[in-house]
Amino acid sequence: MNRDSNIYTILYASIMVVLVAVVLAFTSQSLRSYQQENEENDKRQQILRSINVQVPANEAKAKYNELIKDAFIVNEQGERIEGDAFAADAAKAFEQHAYPVFIAQADGQTKYIMTLSGSGLWGPLWGYISVNDDRNTIYGADFSHSGETPGLGAEIVLPSFSGQFAGKHLFVNGEFKSVEIVKPGKSVAGQDYVDGISGGTITSQGVNRMIFDSLSGYVHFLTSQNQ
Amino acid sequence: MGLSTKNKEILLGPLSKNNPVIIQMLGICSALAVTSKLEPSIVMAVSVTAVVAFANVIISLLRNTIPARIRIIVQLVVVAALVTIVSEVLKAFAFDVNKQLSVFVGLIITNCILMGRLEAFALGNGPWESFLDGLGNGLGYGIILVIIGFFRELLGSGTLLGFQVIPDVFYQWGYVNNGLMILPPMALIVVAVIIWVHRSRNKDLQEN
């Protein structure tokens, strides 16, 4: 057959595209269950890191089931609503004014874990932040990103950054202030602050906005004492 | 090894005298993006080597059937399919590595070395030679990436593969990590230094 004819070219392209599509669909389908499990364990690891518990991926499920006592979704008024907190995608849930909460038992005390979702320089950021049972003092935090610059913005995942949040207060005199992320060496009056990442300014600002915006939805939950 | 002289040249040439990065100036963009730390540099080197070797074999096997007018499209589809498969497999079995590489896996598709080798070599040579050529070029690219990643992480963060190698004492004496090394332009300067060293050792490569 003439390799330069139009018919050959069109046939070749069509068959190739169909074949490649089949191969890719097959790969995706056959690996789906492994990927889902990895993603879920990764999420469990992140939640556990926010209460300062580090476990390898294969132990995440057991540890999660042991430490996390309850998981539910609240609305902006802090009332429980229907839904699966673990399966919820934070960005989508926030749009519908649904806020996932996880209740953990650590150091013999109850910790409240809240979900964060925002955007950095190149893509989405997300994370988890836990508070003590006074619902004000931060117990731990963990941040993740999908594509921040390695060596710069990507450093937000390191404990050297997230560890700074422990002991900071979200409320000052009963008013929600969040925790400000500042240039290393700077300070802010009237609220707690931590150092940002040098050279990762946009990502640091993204984390700053993410904490403020996400936790704003939790204010009623955190301030209502009747839960 | 049972390689003929010609095949040895195909495999080892790209490591030095015919290096894709420092001689042909291909793949510079990714050398700049992923090398601020050593670990992503190594994973990127391995991924590119795997993709270019297998893409070369596939294109070489198909070379007598590919219509000349759409050969670039065919090459792109093969490369894109391979990269997607690599990415899916990483997600299933090496989730941490996949998280490390994040966007860079997708960027393998745009690496000029791939298209360059497919177009220049695989379309005109048999599968075995093409495989060696892909392997050689991937490794040639990888060596440069690892060298750049080594210096950028060492000088920029004081660590290697995430472990601190510069002792705390140095910092107490006033040593400061060079933050400039982490920024992309320094990758170009490191590449330039490598080229300088390489050419002064291989006089025959110098242009007048």
Interface residues (C-beta under 8 A of the other chain):
Chain A: R3 D4 Y8 T9 Y12 A13 M16 V17 V20 V23 L24 T27 S28 L31 Y34 Q35 N38 E39 D42 A57 W122 G123 S146 G147 T149 P150 G151 L152 S198 G199
Chain B: V34 S36 K37 P40 T65 I66 P67 A68 R69 I70 I73 V74 V77 V78 A81 T84 I85 E88 V89 K91 A92 F93 F95 D96 K99 S102 V103 R152 E153 G156 S157 G179 I182 L183
